[in-house]
Amino acid sequence: MPSPENHSPALPLLVTGVAGVAGYNAFTYFSERHSGQVVGIRQENNWPLSGPNIFACDAEDRDVLERLFDEYEFGTVLNCAGNCALKSCELDSRLAWRTNVEGLTNLAAVVADRDVRLVHTSVDLVFAGVDSEVDRRQHAYQETDRPDPVTVYGKTMVAAEQLIADYLPAACTLRISLPMGISFNGHAGAIDWIQSRFAKNRPATLYYDEVRTPTYTDCLNRVYEQVLVTDLAGIFHAGGPRNLSLYEIAQVINRVGGYDPKLLQGCPRIEAGPMPPRAGNVTLDSCKLAAALGREAFDPWPFLPEHVPTDRRWHYERDGFAGSPELLAEVLYQNPRLGAKAAG
């Protein structure tokens, strides 16, 4: 199995959805490794996101896509596009469908006429999640489990997965969880939003019983790189080895960032109200991907054991621990193991 150190995807590479955390970090990573050979696209109305080789192109606009493919003759495509704003998707299901399904339909039609390797990203929220505390520690979804999303967003992502399976069976779909990395605007990602609340001395309420398998974008980028040069096809789960509730994720950000512990509030997701619906434990089992890659795909987030919550008041227990936004950036936005390896 090829490794990122020894192989490069067929260039040029197109990364879609560069406004999202996964797409933005992938575009940055690949651009640094293959200068001038990586193109990113974002929605027309997202004008603040600009830079070299970033183009405004609504994925629903097939003519513009066709012209881009004709001009650059892409060898590989990493599709990270999609509208993941849960409430917006619930309130405007037509918009969710247009972005998450129709956009992919056009991309798939363009790719199908060319010799292009496609890796598509889906999400853990194609599942409703299980509820019991026992299942939280013992249950993890496998690729053979039937999707049963509770949100419009999840339903459109299931439709997108089926479209890929039907029309591009040689493509690979990676179901990711929460990608932990920086966003282009400072508030598009999970860390960004939670940290921004604490930094402004505002409370943040997160759920005890929505459980995810977050991953460093550092690790995700290396998985993308390896999968892009393989012929892996079908669906693979790409979640981290440590499951954490949204409340626990906020605990990590609060304590490591050195913020006021009283700002973090928690509740069961049933108390959040009906809009948008919330999934339960959507932990992903990623053993199939690890076996295909010949290695463990992800380090746990957070990487350091001392940054893992032990109970619901763990973030109050500082005991001389001096958290700071700088420390948070060093160990939560990026994988400290990979950072140390690069520095060495």
FIMI-188553 format. One record per residue: y, z, x of N, C-alpha, C in turn. Coordinates in pm, whole numbers, plus 32768, in hexadecimal, padded with zeros to 4 digits. Each point is the difference from the previous one (the first is absolute). Layout:
<nodes>
YZXYZXYZX;...
</nodes>
This chain:
<nodes>
7F8880008054807880007FAC807D80008057;805D7FA47FEB80797FFA80528054807D7FF2;804880238068805C80717FFD808E7FCE8014;8065804D7FD080897FD3800D802C7FE78090;7FC28045805F802A7FF2808B7FDC7F788039;7F9B7FBF7FC57FCB7F87803E80147F817FAD;802C800E7F8380097F8C7FAA808280017FB2;80307F8A7FE180787FF07FB07FE07FAA7F87;804180197F907FEA7FAA7F8B80357F73801B;7FCC7FA17FB680327F77800C80937FFE7FDA;80517FCB8057809180007FED80307F757FD7;80747FFC7FBE8057806E7FD67FC180547F91;803480797FF27FD280607F9B806E80157F99;7FDB7FFD7F82805C80207F937FDF80897FC9;806580587FF97FF280847FC2805780017F83;7FC480137F8D804C80077F84801A80937FDC;806680147FAC801C80897FD380378059806D;805B7FCC80528032805080718063806C7FD4;802080077F808055806E7FD07FB180807FEF;7F7C7FF77FF37FAD80777FF07FDD803E8086;7FD1807A7FFD7FE18048807C7F927FB9804E;7F957FD97FBD7F927FBD8047802D7F7C803A;80457FAE7FB1802D7F7E802F806A8008806C;805E805C7FF1806C800F80627FC980288088;7FA6806180017FC9802D807F7FA27F98803D;7FB67FB87FAC7FAB7F95803580547F90803C;806C7FD97FBB80577F988034803C80288086;802D807C800A80398032807E7F9980008070;7F8880307FE17F95800880647FD97F768034;7FE67FA47FA57FD47F7B802A80717FB28043;807B80157FD480717FBA803F8011802C8091;7FE98080801C800A803080897F927FC78058;7F8C7FE67FC57F8F7FCD804E80027F67800D;803F7FBE7FA07FFE7F6E7FFE808C7FCD7FE1;8058800F805E808D7FE07FED80147F707FD0;804B7FF37F91801F7F7D7FCB7F927FBE7FB2;7F8B80417FF77F8C7FC47FBD7FDD80457F7D;8057805A7FD37FE4804C7F8680757FF07FA0;7FE07FDF7F8480657FEC7F977FE780657F92;806C80397FCD7FF5805B7F8F804F7FCD7F8A;7FCF801A7F87804C7FDB7F89801580797FA7;807380017FBD8022806A7FA1803F7FBE7F86;800D804D7F9480387FCD7F8580917FD48013;802A7F9C7FB580877FCB8009806B806B7FEC;7FE7805C7FA1806880617FDE800780768060;7FA8800480638001806F806080537FD9807A;807F7FE07FEA80557FCC806A801980618073;7FF980877FEE8018805780757F997FEF806F;7F897FCD7FDD7F987FEF806680107F768040;802A8000807B80157F8280467FDC80128093;7FF57F9180467FE18005808E7FBF7F7F802B;7FE67FF280817FC07F8680347F797FE87FBD;7FEC7F877FD27F827FD47FC47FDC80487F7E;8062803E7FBD7FEC80377F7A80487FA47F9E;7FB47FCC7F9F80387F9F7FA27FFB80367F72;80667FDC7FB38002801F7F727FAA7F9A7FB8;7F9880307FBE7FA47FA67FBA7FB4804D7F97;801F7FEB7F847FB1803C7F957F767FBF8000;7F9B805580047F777FCB80057FDF7FAB7F86;804D80167F927FE87FB07F8880337F718010;80507FE78066803B7F7B80177FA47FAF805A;7FA87FB47FC27F9B7FB8804E803E7F958058;806C7FC17FD2803E7F96804F803380358085;803F80757FFF8033803A807C7F8B8025805B;7F9680377FC57F898022804F7FC67F838042;7FF57F987FB37FCB7F82803680527FD18078;808380077FF480577FD2806D7FEE8057807D;7FF380827FEC7FEB805980727F7C7FE08047;7F987FEA7FB27F7E7FE0803B80047F798046;80467FA27FC5800B7F7D8040804C80098083;8068805380038052800A80787FBA804B8070;7FBF80717FDF7FC9805680687F6B7FEB8019;7FB97FC67FA07F6F7FEA800F7FBA80828026;800B80637FAB7FC88084801B7F697FF98014;7FD0804F80617F71800A80167FC380767FB6;805080697FEB7FD280777FBA806E80357FA6;7FD680457F96805D803E7FA17FD2808F7FE6;805D805E800F7FE8808A7FD98056801A7F85;7FC0800E7F8D8049800D7F83801180937FDB;807A803280128021808A7FDD806080067F8A;80127F8F7FBB80627FF87F957FD0804C7F85;806180307FB17FDF80417F82806980657FD8;801080127F80805B80647FCA7FB0807D7FE2;8015806A80507FB2807B7FF08050806F7FBE;80757FE17FC8805280647FBB7FBE801E7F79;7FBD80727FF67FAC801C7F8C804E7FFC7F7D;807380437FFD804D80077F8380377F777FDB;80347FB8806180367F7B7FE57F957FA47FC8;7F87800880367F947FAD7FCF7FDA80257F71;800180827FDF7FE1802A7F7880697FCE7F9E;807D80048028806D7FD97FA7800E7F697FF3;7FD17FB58062800C7F6F7FFE7F7F7FC38035;7F9C7FFB7FAA7F7D7FCF802C80067F6C8024;805E7FB77FC4800D7F728023802D7FF08091;805E8053802A802D7FFC808A7F8D8023805E;7FB380687FDD7F8F802780547F9C7F8E800D;7FE47FBD7F907FA17F91800480357F8C8054;80807FE17FEF803B7F90804A7FFB801A8096;801E807B80298004801E808F7F758010803B;7FAA80497FBA7F7F8026803A7F907F9D7FE8;800D7FAC7F9A7F957FA17FE1802F7F6F800D;806E7FDD7FBD802E7F75800880297FDB808F;803F805D804580247FE5808B7F867FE58055;7F96804E7FEC7F857FEB804B7FBC7F7F7FD6;800B7FDC7F807FC67F817FD1803B7F8B804D;80838002801280417F94804A7FD980028093;7FFC8077803A7FD8800A808D7F717FCE8012;7FA780287FA57F747FD6800A7FF37F697FF3;80517FC47FA77FFA7F6F7FEE802C7FB7807E;806580358044802F7FC3807B7F9980128070;7FC98077800A7F9D801D80697F827FAD7FEC;7FD87FEE7F827F817FBB7FE480007F718032;80747FC4800D800A7F75802F80087FF58098;7FF98072804580127FFF80917F9480538044;7FF27FED80817FA1804F804E8048807E8030;800580637FA8804E807A80197FAA807A7FE4;8004806080597FBC80807FEC805C805C7FB1;7FCF80377F90805080587FAC7FC4808C7FFB;80528064801C7FDD808C7FE9806380367F9A;7FCB80337F938050802F7F8F7FF680977FF5;807080437FE57FFD80927FEF800680247F6D;7FA280547FD78001803C7F7B801980968011;7FD380527FA38029808D80027F9780587FBF;8001808080247FA380617FC4801A80177F6C;80777FDF7FCF802280197F747FC17F9B7FA1;7FA37FAF80307FAC7FB37FA47F9C805D7FBB;7FFA807D802D7FAA80657FC4805380697FB6;7FC4803B7F98804480697FB47FFD80848049;7F978016804E7FF2808080477FAD80627FB1;7FBD805880487FB3806C7FC28055807D7FFE;7FD680627FAF805780727FE57FD48084803E;7F7E801A80087FD580878023801A80208093;80168080801B8018802E80887F847FEC8056;7F89800D7FC57F857FE9804A7FF97F6E802B;801C7FA67FA27FFC7F72802080667FDA806A;806D804D800380687FDF80627FC78001808D;7FA9805B80207FC9800C80877F827FAC8013;7FBC7FDF7F947F807FBD800D80067F6C7FDA;805F7FDA7FAF80047F797FCB805B7FA78053;7FD57F87801480577F99803A7FD37F7A7FC8;80607FAE7FD77FDF7F7F7FC57FC87FA08069;7F997FB87FD87FC87F95805180257F797FC4;7FEC7F98804E80267F7A7FD37FB37FD37F84;7F8B803B7FEA7FAE7FD97F8D802A80467F7F;805880628008802E80467F88805B7FA47FAD;7FF3800D7F7E804B7FA97FA48090802F7FF5;80627FA98016808C80277FEF801D80277F70;805680667FF18027802E7F7B808F80398005;80627FAD8024808780328018804280397F83;805B805F80158049803D7F91808F7FCD7FF8;802B7FAF805F80897FCE800280037F687FF6;80717FCB7FD580157F6F80017FF57FCB808D;803A804880607FF67FD7808D7F6E7FF18029;7FAF80657FE47F737FF880237FB87F8E7FBD;80227FE67F817FBF7F937FB780237F79803C;807D7FEF802980257F7F803E7FBD7FF08087;7FEB806F80487FBD7FF580817F6C7FDE7FF0;7FC280317F957F767FD97FE27FFA7F6B7FE1;805F7FCF7FB280057F717FE180117FAD807F;80538032805C80157FB9807F7F807FFE8052;7FB8806E80037F80800480487F9E7F987FC7;7FFC7FF77F7B7FA37FA37FC080277F70801E;80827FE7800380307F7980227FD27FD8808C;800D805A805F7FD27FE480897F6A7FE78002;7FB580557FBB7F6E7FF37FFF7FD47F7B7FC4;80477FD47F987FD97F857FBA80267F82804C;80767FFF803B80357F82803780037FFA8098;7FFC807380437FFF800280927F9480618031;7F837FE37FE57F95805F80217FF2801D8095;80377FAC80567FF880198090806C80608030;805F80217FA8806C805C80257FCD80908000;804C805780407FDE808E8006806B80517FB8;7FD580587FA8805A805B7FB97FEC808D8035;806C803C802F7FFE808A8031804680597F9B;7FB7805E7FC7803E80637FA8803780718056;8084800A8006803E80698050802A80737FA6;8024806E803D803480747FB78095800B8020;80318075801F808D8011802480157FDD8093;80497F95801E801E7FE1808C807180588032;7FE8804B80688063805E803580467FC38077;807A7FD47FE980517FC38069808E7FF07FCE;80557FD08056808C7FF27FDE80147F897FA2;806880077FAD80227F8F7FAA80867FC6802D;801C7F867FD680787FBD8032808080417FCE;7FFB803F7F88807A80397FC7800280977FFF;7F99803F803580008091800A7FD9804A7F82;7FD97FB97F967FD480497F887F917FB87FB3;7FC37F9B803B7F9A7FB47FBA7F75803E800D;7FEB805880617F7C803680197FEF808F7FD0;7F83803080047FE180887FD3804880698054;7FFA7FF0808480458060805680967FF97FE8;80357F877FFB80907FEE7FF0803680477F86;7FBE7FEA7F8E803580397F837FFD80988003;7F8D803780287FF3809280038060803D8064;80077FC68078805A8036806680927FF67FD4;80247F937FBC808B7FF07FD68029806C7F9D;7FA4802B7FAB801E806E7FA3801B8081804E;7FA7801F805C8011807B804E807D7FFC8055;801B7F8E803D80757FF48059808280127FB4;80017FDD7F80807780127FAD800180857FB6;7FA2805780267FF580857FC37FE37FF77F6A;7FB17F9C7FDC7FD97FED7F757F6B801C7FF1;7FD780347F8D7F71801D7FED7FAF7F817FEE;7F82800980207FA17F937FEA7F84803A7FBE;7FD67FC57F927F8A802E7FB77F8E7F9D8013;7F92803080357F8A7FAB80187F86803D7FBC;7F977FB17FF47F8E80267FAE7F8D803A8052;7FC480697FC87F8E804180407F837FA97FF8;7FF67FAE7F9A7F807FC07FE080037F688007;80657FC580407FF87F7280247FE17FFB8095;7F897FD180207FCD800A80897FF07F74803B;80347FEE80777FFF7F7D80427FC2800D808D;7FEA7F8E803F7FCB7FFE808A80657FB48057;806E80438028806C7FBD80497FD47FD1808A;80477F9A80317FE47FC9808580837FE8804B;7FFD8016808180707FD5805380097F687FFB;80797FCB7FF8800E7F6E80097FD67FCF808A;800A805580667FCD7FDB80857F6D7FD57FF8;7FB1804F7FB67F727FE27FF27FEB7F857FA8;804D7FF87F947FF37F8E7FA6801A7F7C8049;80677FFF805480217F8580487F8D7FD18056;7FBC805C80417F8F7FDB80557F897FD17FAE;7FEF803A7F8A7F987FCF7FA680207F737FD1;807D7FE97FD680287F787FD87FE17F9D8070;8027802680797FEF7FA580717F6E7FDD8017;7FAB80647FF27F737FE780187FC27FAF7F8F;802680217F847FC67FB97F8E80307F6F7FFC;807B7FE7802980367F787FFD7FB27F9F8058;7FBF803180697FB77FA680597F6A7FFE7FE3;7FD9803F7F927F737FFE7FD97FED7FA67F87;7F837FF47FD47FE37FB97F857FD680617F91;8029807F800B7FE180617F9780377FCE7F7C;7FAF80097F9880277FD07F7C7FDF806A7F97;804A7FFD7F947FE980607F95805A8079800E;7FDB806A7FB8805480797FF97FCD806A8060;805E803C80497FE4807180598067806D7FE7;7FD1807C7FFA805C80707FF4803B80228088;8082801B80008048801C807D8056807B7FEF;7FBE80707FE4804480807FF57FDD80598075;80558061801A7FEC805A80707F9080647FE8;7FD5804780697F91805E7FF5802680897FC7;808180197FEC802B80827FCB80407FEC7F77;7FC980447F9A803D7FF57F7C806280737FEA;80717FDD7FC8806B80617FE7803E7FE67F78;8023806A7FBA804A7FEF7F8480917FDC8022;80477FCA7F9E808D7FE38017804C807F8023;7FD9806F7FC38041807F80217FE680258093;7F857FEF802E7FE18020808C804A7FA38060;800C7F827FDB804E7FA4805380908030800D;8038802D7F91808980358004800880818051;7F9880537FFB7FFC80778055800A7FDB8093;7FB37F9B802880037FD5808C808C7FD48027;803E7FAF7FAD80867FCC801D806580728005;7FF3805E7FA4805D80717FFA7FF78056807E;7F88802480277FEE805D8071801B7FBB8086;7FC77F8A801380147FBA807F80927FD78010;80427FDF7F92808D7FDA800680608074800A;7FCC807B7FF280558077800C805C80157F89;7FD57FD87F898056800B7F8A7FE580817FB3;805980217FA67FF7807A7FB07F827FFA7FA9;7FA2805E80117F837FF97FB3801580107F6A;806D80427FD8801780147F7180227F7F7FB7;80207F97804A80217F807FC17F867FB87FC9;7F898024802F7F877FBE7FD27FCA80477F85;7FEC7FB57F977FC580337F857F847FAF7FE0;7FA1803F7FBB7F857FBB7FDF7FD980167F70;7FAF7FA37FCC7FCE800D7F777F897FA37FEE;7FAC801B7F9B7F987F9F7FDE80427F827FC8;7FBE7F90801380407F837FD780117FF57F69;7FB3804C7FB2800D7FFC7F70808980337FD3;803E80548054808480367FDF80707F9F8023;7FDE7F91803D80677FA08028802D7FA87F8D;7FBA80077F9080237FAA7F907FB17F7E8002;800D7FB27F977FAC7F877FF380337F87804D;807780068039803C7F89803D802D801C808F;7FC57FC080627F8B7FA97FF37F8080528002;7F907FC97FD07F818047800C7FDF80188093;7FBA806D801B7FDC8021808A7F697FFF8010;7FD27FCB80707F72800280217FDA808B8034;7F7D801A80067FCF808080347FDA7FF38093;7F858024801D7FCE7FF480897FCD7F728015;804A7FB1804D7FD97F76801C7FDA7FF08094;7FC0806680367FD07FFC808A7FA67F868015;80157FBB80707FB27F8980217F9A801E806D;7F887FCF7FEF7F9980048067800A7F7E804F;80238009807F80177F8A80537F917FE78065;7F8880337FE47F907FF0805D7FD87F6D8011;800B7FB27F957FDB7F728007805A7FB78064;8082801E7FFE805C7FC1805E7FE2802B808E;7FE7808380147FE2803180877F837FBC8037;7F9C7FEF7FAC7F857FBF802D801A7F6E8025;80537FBD7FB1801E7F73801B80517FEF8080;805A805F801B80547FF780777FBA8035807D;7F96804C7FEC7FBB803B807280488076803B;8057803F7FB2804B8075802F803C80487F89;8029807D8015804C80457F9980877FBB7FF2;80227FDA7F8880787FAF7FED80818052800B;7FFA807F7FDA807B804E7FF47FF2808C803B;806C802D803F800F808E801E803280457F82;7FE980827FF3803480467F8A8097800D8005;803D7FFF7F8B808F80217FF2800A80857FB7;804A8063803A803A800080867F92800D806A;801F7FD480797F9B7FFC80687FDF808B8035;8066805480127FEB8083803E7FD080667F99;7F928047801C7FC780607FA08062806D7FD7;805A80288059805E806A7FDE80687FD57F99;80027F807FE0805E7FCD7F9C7FBD7FE97F78;7F8680357FEF7FB67FEE7F84800B807F7FAB;802F7FF67F83800E80767FA97F7B80467FE8;800780847FF47F89804F7FE5800380407F75;8076800C7FC5800E80337F7880897FD67FCB;801E80257F8580797FCF7FC08081803E8035;7FF48069804F8077803D803B80047FEC8097;7FAC7FA880317FF77FE7809080877FD8803C;80507FB47FB8807F7FD180398068806F800F;7FE680737FC38058807480147FE180478084;7F887FEF80347FD0804D807280297FBD8083;8077801D802D80337FBC80787FD180478080;7FFE808380037FCB804C807380327FCB8086;80817FE98009803A7FCE807C7FF87F698010;7FBE7FBD7FA17FF57F6E800780897FC37FE0;80327FB0805A80857FC57FEF7FF27F6C7FDD;7FFB7FE57F807FFC7F747FD6808A7FC28008;80047F7B7FFD807F7FBA80087FEB7F6F7FD3;806A7FBC7FD57FF27F737FE07FCF7FAD8077;8025802880787FD37FB980787F69800E8012;7FCD807A7FEA7F6F8014800A7FB87FB17F94;803780017F887FC57FB37F937FF37F6D8027;80697FC980397FFD7F7280287F957FE78069;7FE9806280587FA27FEF806E7F6E80097FD4;7FE480507F997F74801B7FE07FD57FD77F74;805F7FDF7FA87FDC7FD77F78801D7F6C7FE6;80707FCE8032801D7F727FF17FAA7FAB805C;7FD3803A806C7FAB7FB7805F7F8E8057802D;7F947FC280257F898048802C80178032808D;800580858016801C803280877F967FDB8065;7F867FEB7FD57F977FD8805F801C7F748034;80227FA57FA8801C7F77802B80817FF9804D;806280537FDC807E8003804A7FEB8030808F;7FAD8068800E7FE4803580857FB37F9A8053;7FA57FB57FBE7FB37F9A8047805B7F908032;805F7FD87FAA805B7F9780278059802D8072;802D807F7FFA8058803380697FB5800D8085;7F8080227FF77FB3800E807A7FDC7F7D803C;
</nodes>
